[in-house]
Amino acid sequence: MPSTITIAIPGARTRWLAVGLAVGLLVAAIASPAFAPRPISAVDPTSPPEHTISVSGTGKVVVSPDIADLRLGVSVTKPTVKAARTAAAESMTRVIAALKKLGIADADLQTTGLSLQPVYTYPKNGGSPKLTGYTLSNAVAVTIRDLDKIGDAIDDALAAGATTLDGVTFRVEDPARAEQQAREEAMAQAKSKAETLASAAGVRITGVSSISETSAPVPYPVYYGGEKGAGGALDVSTPIQTGTNEVVVTVAVVYLID
């Protein structure tokens, strides 16, 4: 007699239970740590940390300036704007002419300030202030390339009508060579410090991790004489001492050691 095999076909309810179980298992698998996002590290966590020595070095180079910057101007107070403008323009025109007569080029003359301000008087009894005039100020910056003419530039400008003298500073037109020398000295000093520290610690320098630099010229203090108004007798030439400037470069170096 032939054998008979019977296969039970699950009902609809049983099929839905099976589908739900499969979905639940899939969700649980995705939520497991194996599927969780992991941070990406640029550094191999198994590699040992770098050992370093941090030092600084400073290089200084003394240079003689070859450029002077002079700042002077005209300030005039008159009853009306027109009168103040006219008087200031005439005075500044004479000042510029005197500077040009010394051989100073147009490119080395630059107006740096021009202002007009009302002038008031304030009654002692506390009444309202009264407008009495206007002050017009005109300032110019002068670049002097022949340092022997600094005193003459100051004296001639004051004699021509300049009423303000804000100062004189000295600089080097091209500090690149001095900066390079100062930079080399700074690095040599930093390396010497690092070698001393490494030797004392019983380690050796294997390389450089980072280098940063700052640089700044330090102006030398300058005496440029007392300020004199226009029309005064300039019996003695204004004394000028150019002195020297320091070009300073500082480096911070991190050396690798082992």
PERA-V31075 format. One record per helix or strand. SS is the DSSP state (H for helix, E for strand). FROM is the first residue (numbers start at 0). LEN is the number of residues. Records with the same first field share a line. If there is no record, write none. Layout:
SS->FROM-LEN  FROM-LEN
This chain:
H->11-19  32-3  80-21  105-3  146-14  175-26
E->50-13  66-12  108-13  129-15  163-8  204-14  244-13
